[in-house]
Amino acid sequence: MKVRTLPLCIPNSSKKDKGVNQQYKRRQPKKIFAANNMRRRLLLAVSLLVFMSATALSIINYLRFASNYTEQSAANVQELVEQVSMNVENCLDGLGQLCLTPYYNSTVMAWLDCTPSSEQEALEKRREIENYLQQVMISPRKDIMRVYILADSIYSSARTGRSGITGAYYNEQWYHDALSTSEYVFLPVTPDPGNTTSSRIVVSVANQIYSLQDNKKSLGVIRIDANYNSIKAICDRVTVNEYGALMIIDSNGNIVYINSKLSPDINIEQIHGAIQENDFCVRKFSGTDYIINSHSVAPVGWQIVAINAKAEITKEAQETLLFNMIFAVVMAGIGVLISVFFISRSLSPLYDTINVMEKVEAGDLNVRANVKCTEEIAYLNGTFNRMLTKIQEMMLQEKQLTKEIYEAKYLQKEAQLEALQRQIQPHFLFNTLGTISILAKCGRISDVIQGIDQLATLLRGVVNAGKEISLEAELKITESYLHLQQLRHDALLYDIRADGVDLNYPLPALTIQPIVENAITHGCGVLSQNAFIQIDMWYEGNMLIISVYDNGAGMDPQVLSQLQQRLKDEGQRSGADLSGIGLVNIQARIRHRFGSAYGIHVQSEADGGTTVTLLLPRE
């Protein structure tokens, strides 16, 4: 008969309380300064609302102001460009008016209308005409450089430099243009041919001279060359902004005047292609928006062009935006502070309730939440207080019920243990005692003494079933059992290897011995000789592995599968089934003690022996 015992298993109240406590912690409110705290969320929502409103209002105002300011600034620059154009046009018109001065000098007109009959008369004609031209040169205008009258000969007077008129002037386009109209015409701007040290621009105007007696008779052409100092003086009075420019471009795309602070990456061709006559536009050059204003100078076909970086134009608007943003931030900060005060004051009763809940979580069920607060929180606190009262009542009932259950289970386990201790195999005990008696009669006193000692060790282990003992003590119980079996069966051999293993390792009593007993009873029991039991133990990672091998008959696959299934289910057996301490009982005790990751694994083959492996935690 195989003796079987059950461990005394009293419910672990500490584990149960720990599980309940962890479950409650998952439901408890977060700390006041947690990320999903109600006060923080409210403050964040209010702050975002205030800041977004202030920022949105500032940006909208900025965009409207910047747009209006840009248009207004562009309009102001356009007026300035038109004024510059008007001044330049007046300057050029004054230059053209000088072409009419011969009509105010009857002597000059008379000489121009006659043909000299002698060289003396020709010299007199030249002297009179050139004297007149010198009078023109000393006019209040300081920009006059040269004056010519092209009639039967070339008459000229110059302030500086040499003449720019060649002998074949009658083949040049400007001369034919002047002869083709009664209005004065402007020549394309050219560098001053009379100045070898600089590249001053020359502005020239020409007009046809008609006879006073016959207004259809052409007497010649008067041409006046002037430098652009007057035009430059007009343009230089205009202040050019940073990243801006003021320029005059003629009809051929030549630069008459330029005052530029533009990037070198911007060329004249780009600007000339973007001009909208007598209006302004916005164009992007080198990744920067520019406002281009232009106005034409009608007499000469020039374009007065002003270029300004949009960022510079709207600089004042940006400063206004910065001021508005700072003001909005300050006001938003004040709003947030006010919100903090009112939100904290409104939520203070709720946080008082949370503090009460934390005390309850710590185990103090005698505290109560304040019901003298706002209506909603007072209702919540009142419900919470009633819940605490019911919990206290339920805990008292549960405590009493648990006590009764624990007492009943304890008495049941005591009865089981007592029954287990009485169910040591009587045949094994009788046979062992008989063997000891025979040894005594044969005079083998040392074997008798050793047998009695081994039997005492085994019985002591059975008495301690349900308790924890060291691995060394468990091996002594197992070895005592094997030694007693050897006294009865000389063919039984065994080997125990425990090198490198901590023998102070604690484990439930009768953990290894029942496995060995099971191996001898069900495995080696059918062998007539050469029965062998091998016990090995070693560490593998975080595991302590104990292996019990027997060279018995083994198990067929069906029996092995049934046993493995019972081990997996931990043998859901009734407390009345006390047929022996089997592998299933050891499995249940090991998992109860160390967890479901540990326990027994069985490997066996028919006629190939059986290996029972016991997995335990290393620590």
Secondary structure, DSSP 8 states (H G I E B T S, - for coil): ------------HHHHHHHHHHHHHHHS---TTSTT-HHHHHHHHHHHHHHHHHHHHHHHHHHHHHHHHHHHHHHHHHHHHHHHHHHHHHHHHHHHHGGGGGGG-HHHHHHHTS--SSHHHHHHHHHHHHHHHHHHHTSS-TTEEEEEEESSSEEEEESSS-----TTGGGSHHHHHHHT-SS-EE---EE-TT-SS---EEEEEEEEEE-SS-TTSEEEEEEEEEESHHHHHHHHTS---TTEEEEEE-TTS-EEEEEE---TT--HHHHHHH--TTSEEEEEETTEEEEEEEEEETTTTEEEEEEEEHHHHTHHHHHHHHHHHHHHHHHHHHHHHHHHHHHHHHHHHHHHHHHHHHHHHTT-TT-----SS-HHHHHHHHHHHHHHHHHHHHHHHHHHHHHHHHHHHHHHHHHHHHHHHHTS-HHHHHHHHHHHHHHHHTT-HHHHHHHHHHHHHHHHHHHTTTSEEEHHHHHHHHHHHHHHHHHH-TT-EEEEE-TTS-TT-EEESSSSHHHHHHIIIIIGGG-SS--EEEEEEEEETTEEEEEEEE-S----HHHHHHHHHHHHHT----TT--S---HHHHHHHHHHHH-TT-EEEEEE-TTS-EEEEEEEE--
